[in-house]
Amino acid sequence: MAISKKQQLLDAALVLFVEQGISETSTASIAKHAGVATGTLFHHFANKKELVEALYLNLKEALVTDLALSGEIESSEQALVLWRKVITWGLTNPEKMAFFGIYYSSPWVESSFKSSVLNNVFSFLIAFIEKQKAVGAFINLPTDYIAMHIQQSLLNTVNYLIEHNLNANSDLVDLSFSTCLFGLQH
Protein backbone atom coordinates (compact mmCIF):
# COMPACT_ATOMS: atom_id res chain seq x y z
CA MET A 1 0.00 0.00 0.00
CA ALA A 2 1.31 3.44 -0.92
CA ILE A 3 2.22 5.82 1.88
CA SER A 4 0.14 9.00 1.86
CA LYS A 5 1.84 12.32 1.26
CA LYS A 6 0.87 13.37 4.77
CA GLN A 7 2.64 10.31 6.21
CA GLN A 8 5.65 10.97 3.96
CA LEU A 9 5.84 14.46 5.46
CA LEU A 10 5.56 13.14 9.02
CA ASP A 11 8.28 10.54 8.32
CA ALA A 12 10.57 13.16 6.78
CA ALA A 13 9.93 15.55 9.67
CA LEU A 14 10.85 12.84 12.17
CA VAL A 15 14.17 12.15 10.48
CA LEU A 16 15.10 15.82 10.09
CA PHE A 17 13.93 16.92 13.54
CA VAL A 18 16.06 14.21 15.13
CA GLU A 19 19.07 14.99 12.94
CA GLN A 20 18.88 18.80 13.03
CA GLY A 21 16.47 19.82 15.78
CA ILE A 22 13.01 21.28 15.40
CA SER A 23 14.00 24.94 15.23
CA GLU A 24 16.81 24.28 12.77
CA THR A 25 14.65 22.30 10.32
CA SER A 26 12.82 24.28 7.66
CA THR A 27 9.48 23.31 6.18
CA ALA A 28 11.11 23.46 2.73
CA SER A 29 13.71 20.88 3.76
CA ILE A 30 10.97 18.62 5.15
CA ALA A 31 9.03 18.82 1.89
CA LYS A 32 12.19 18.16 -0.12
CA HIS A 33 13.13 15.17 2.06
CA ALA A 34 9.58 13.82 1.66
CA GLY A 35 9.78 14.27 -2.11
CA VAL A 36 6.81 16.62 -2.28
CA ALA A 37 6.28 20.29 -3.05
CA THR A 38 6.36 22.79 -0.18
CA GLY A 39 2.78 23.68 -1.06
CA THR A 40 1.80 20.07 -0.35
CA LEU A 41 3.21 20.42 3.17
CA PHE A 42 1.07 23.51 3.73
CA HIS A 43 -1.95 21.71 2.31
CA HIS A 44 -1.66 19.18 5.15
CA PHE A 45 -0.25 21.43 7.89
CA ALA A 46 -0.98 25.14 8.27
CA ASN A 47 2.48 25.78 9.72
CA LYS A 48 5.48 24.09 11.27
CA LYS A 49 3.96 24.14 14.75
CA GLU A 50 0.97 22.18 13.48
CA LEU A 51 3.33 19.69 11.82
CA VAL A 52 5.32 19.25 15.05
CA GLU A 53 2.11 18.66 17.01
CA ALA A 54 0.78 16.23 14.39
CA LEU A 55 4.03 14.26 14.52
CA TYR A 56 3.94 14.12 18.32
CA LEU A 57 0.32 12.94 18.30
CA ASN A 58 1.05 10.45 15.51
CA LEU A 59 3.95 8.91 17.44
CA LYS A 60 2.05 8.76 20.74
CA GLU A 61 -0.89 7.08 18.99
CA ALA A 62 1.51 4.66 17.27
CA LEU A 63 2.98 3.73 20.65
CA VAL A 64 -0.47 3.00 22.07
CA THR A 65 -1.53 1.08 18.94
CA ASP A 66 1.72 -0.89 18.54
CA LEU A 67 1.61 -2.05 22.15
CA ALA A 68 -2.17 -2.40 22.36
CA LEU A 69 -2.11 -0.10 25.38
CA SER A 70 -5.52 0.55 26.78
CA GLY A 71 -7.76 -0.53 29.58
CA GLU A 72 -7.09 -0.06 33.21
CA ILE A 73 -3.80 -0.65 34.95
CA GLU A 74 -4.95 -2.54 38.02
CA SER A 75 -1.68 -3.18 39.82
CA SER A 76 2.00 -2.34 40.07
CA GLU A 77 2.69 -5.68 38.38
CA GLN A 78 0.64 -4.62 35.36
CA ALA A 79 2.39 -1.26 35.39
CA LEU A 80 5.77 -3.05 35.33
CA VAL A 81 4.70 -5.17 32.35
CA LEU A 82 3.64 -2.00 30.58
CA TRP A 83 6.96 -0.33 31.52
CA ARG A 84 8.87 -3.24 29.97
CA LYS A 85 6.78 -3.08 26.79
CA VAL A 86 7.38 0.65 26.38
CA ILE A 87 11.12 0.22 26.98
CA THR A 88 11.26 -2.52 24.33
CA TRP A 89 9.30 -0.31 21.90
CA GLY A 90 11.70 2.54 22.61
CA LEU A 91 14.73 0.38 21.88
CA THR A 92 13.11 -0.77 18.65
CA ASN A 93 12.21 2.82 17.71
CA PRO A 94 15.14 4.96 18.89
CA GLU A 95 14.42 7.74 16.40
CA LYS A 96 10.88 8.12 17.76
CA MET A 97 12.16 8.19 21.34
CA ALA A 98 14.77 10.76 20.34
CA PHE A 99 11.99 12.94 18.95
CA PHE A 100 10.10 12.70 22.25
CA GLY A 101 13.23 13.92 24.04
CA ILE A 102 13.63 16.82 21.63
CA TYR A 103 9.93 17.65 21.80
CA TYR A 104 9.75 17.68 25.60
CA SER A 105 12.64 20.15 25.84
CA SER A 106 11.49 22.33 22.95
CA PRO A 107 9.83 25.74 22.99
CA TRP A 108 7.42 24.28 20.39
CA VAL A 109 5.56 22.49 23.17
CA GLU A 110 2.37 24.06 24.42
CA SER A 111 1.27 22.57 27.70
CA SER A 112 -2.39 22.62 26.65
CA PHE A 113 -1.64 20.45 23.60
CA LYS A 114 0.57 18.08 25.58
CA SER A 115 -2.16 17.77 28.24
CA SER A 116 -4.76 17.09 25.58
CA VAL A 117 -2.69 14.24 24.12
CA LEU A 118 -2.03 12.87 27.58
CA ASN A 119 -5.69 12.93 28.56
CA ASN A 120 -7.02 11.57 25.25
CA VAL A 121 -4.36 9.07 24.16
CA PHE A 122 -3.03 8.00 27.56
CA SER A 123 -6.24 8.10 29.58
CA PHE A 124 -5.35 4.69 31.08
CA LEU A 125 -2.17 6.22 32.58
CA ILE A 126 -4.08 9.19 33.97
CA ALA A 127 -6.62 6.82 35.53
CA PHE A 128 -3.80 4.76 37.11
CA ILE A 129 -2.13 7.85 38.55
CA GLU A 130 -5.43 9.17 39.93
CA LYS A 131 -6.19 5.78 41.48
CA GLN A 132 -2.74 5.61 43.10
CA LYS A 133 -3.17 9.11 44.49
CA ALA A 134 -6.68 8.30 45.78
CA VAL A 135 -5.47 5.27 47.77
CA GLY A 136 -2.44 7.16 49.08
CA ALA A 137 0.12 5.14 47.13
CA PHE A 138 1.41 8.23 45.29
CA ILE A 139 2.14 11.59 46.85
CA ASN A 140 -0.34 14.31 46.04
CA LEU A 141 1.37 16.00 43.12
CA PRO A 142 -0.47 17.24 40.04
CA THR A 143 -1.38 14.31 37.81
CA ASP A 144 0.25 15.84 34.73
CA TYR A 145 3.48 16.31 36.71
CA ILE A 146 3.47 12.63 37.69
CA ALA A 147 2.79 11.63 34.07
CA MET A 148 5.72 13.82 32.94
CA HIS A 149 7.92 12.17 35.59
CA ILE A 150 6.99 8.72 34.31
CA GLN A 151 7.51 9.69 30.66
CA GLN A 152 10.88 11.28 31.40
CA SER A 153 11.97 8.22 33.40
CA LEU A 154 11.05 5.97 30.48
CA LEU A 155 12.96 8.20 28.07
CA ASN A 156 16.01 8.30 30.36
CA THR A 157 15.97 4.52 30.70
CA VAL A 158 15.77 3.95 26.94
CA ASN A 159 18.55 6.48 26.32
CA TYR A 160 20.77 4.85 28.94
CA LEU A 161 20.18 1.37 27.51
CA ILE A 162 21.02 2.60 24.01
CA GLU A 163 24.14 4.48 25.13
CA HIS A 164 25.42 1.45 27.05
CA ASN A 165 24.39 -1.12 24.43
CA LEU A 166 22.07 -2.94 26.84
CA ASN A 167 18.84 -4.67 25.91
CA ALA A 168 15.36 -4.71 27.39
CA ASN A 169 16.19 -7.84 29.40
CA SER A 170 18.68 -5.91 31.50
CA ASP A 171 18.04 -5.79 35.25
CA LEU A 172 18.24 -2.04 34.81
CA VAL A 173 14.74 -2.02 33.27
CA ASP A 174 13.01 -3.34 36.39
CA LEU A 175 15.22 -1.25 38.66
CA SER A 176 14.41 1.88 36.66
CA PHE A 177 10.71 1.17 37.20
CA SER A 178 11.28 0.87 40.94
CA THR A 179 13.31 4.07 40.93
CA CYS A 180 10.59 5.92 39.04
CA LEU A 181 7.88 4.76 41.46
CA PHE A 182 10.04 5.40 44.52
CA GLY A 183 9.94 9.12 43.77
CA LEU A 184 6.15 9.02 43.70
CA GLN A 185 5.37 6.86 46.71
CA HIS A 186 3.81 8.29 49.79
N, C-alpha and C positions, 0 to 999 in steps of 0.2 A: 504494500500500500504506500502511496506517495505521501511524503511529509508535507503538511500544509505550509504555506509561506509564513504564516504566523509562528508555527513551531520552528521553522528554519531561523526566523529572527530571534526567538527565545534561545535556541541552541547556540547561535552565533554570539548573542549577548553574554551568555554564560561563559563561553570560552574567553571572550575579550575582557569581560569584567574581572575574571580571575587572573588573567595574564597582566592586565594593565591598570586595573582599578576602575571603579565606576566613574569617578569624576574625569579620569584621563581618557575614557573611551567615548568617541564621538558617535552620534547616530549614523553618520555617513559611513564610518568604518564598520559598524554593525551590519548595515545594509549590504555593503560590499562583501563582507565575510559570509553573509547569508546567500549571496548571489542574487540579490534583488535590488530594485531601484529604491532610492531613499524615499521617494513618494509612497512606495509600498509599505515601508516602515510606518510612515505617518498615517496611512490608511488604517493600520491595525492599532497603533498607539499614538495618542495625541501628542505626546512628548516623551522625553527620556525618563522622567519620573514615573510615568504610567507604565513604561516598559519595565523598569526596575521592579515596580510593585507586581506587575503581571508575572515576571520571572520568579519572584519570591513566592507568590501564591502558587504558581505552577509547581515549583519544587516541593513546597510543603504538602500540596495535594498528592504529588507523586509519592512522597514518603509514606503518607497515610495509605494510599492505594497499594503500593508495592508490598507493604508489610501487613496489609489488611488490618490496620489499626482502627478499632472502633469498639463500642461497647464499654462497659464499666470496668475499671480496674478495681478489683475487690480486695486485693491484699498486697503486701509488700513483695510476696513471691511472684505475683503476676506483674508487678511493676519491674522487678528484676528481669523477668523474661522479656518484657518490652524493652528495657534498657539494653539487653544483649542484642536484640533484633535491630535496634536503631544503630548501635555501634557497628554491627556487621554491615548494615546498609551504608553507613558512613565510610567504612573501609572499602566497600565496593564502588562507592561514588565519591571519591575524594574531591573532585572538581565541584560537585554540588555542595559538599560540606565547606569547602573553601569559600564559596559564594556566601553561604550563611555567615561565616566569620566576617567577611568584608561588609556584608549588609548590616549586621548588628552594630558595627563600629562606624557606619557611614552617616553623614549628614542627610542622606537621601531618605532615611527612615523617619516616618511620622508615627508617633506612638499610637495615634488613633487607628491607623491602618494595621499596624502590627497587632494591636489588641483585637481588631476585627478578625484577622486571620486566626489568631489564637482561640478566640471564642467560637468561631464557626468551624474551623478545620480540626482543632484539637480540643473540642468540647469534652472529650473523655478525660483528658489531662486536667482540665479545669475542675471537672466534677471530682476527680481523685483528690486534688489539692484541697478543695472545699471540704470534702469528707474528712480528710486528715486533720484539717484545722478544727472542724466541728467536734471531733472526738478527742481533741487535745494532743494528737500525735505530732502535729507541726506547730511551730510557734506562730503567733498571730501577726504575720506580715501580709502585705497586700498580695493577693493571689497572682497578679501579673508579675510581681517581683519574684515570687517563688518559681513561677513558670520560666522566667528569664534565667534564674539560677540553675534550674534543671537543664535548660537548653545549652547554657554556657558550659556546664559541667560535661555534657555529652560532647560538645564540640572540642573542649580541651582534651577529653579522653581520646577521641578519634585522632586529633592532631598529634598527641603524644605517641599513640600506637604507630602512626605512620612514620613519624620522625625517628622512632627507635626500631622500626621494622618488626613490630610485634603483630600478632594476629588477634582475632576476636576471642580466641580460646585462652588468652593470657589471664593469669590471676588478677592482673591489674583491672580488668573489666569489672569483676565483681567488687573489688576493693574500691574502685572509683564510684560505684553505686552507693556503697556504704558511706563513703566520704561525702558524697552529695547529700544524702539523707541526714547524716550527722549534723550538718549545718542547719537543718530545718527542724530537728526534733526538739520537742519541748522538754 
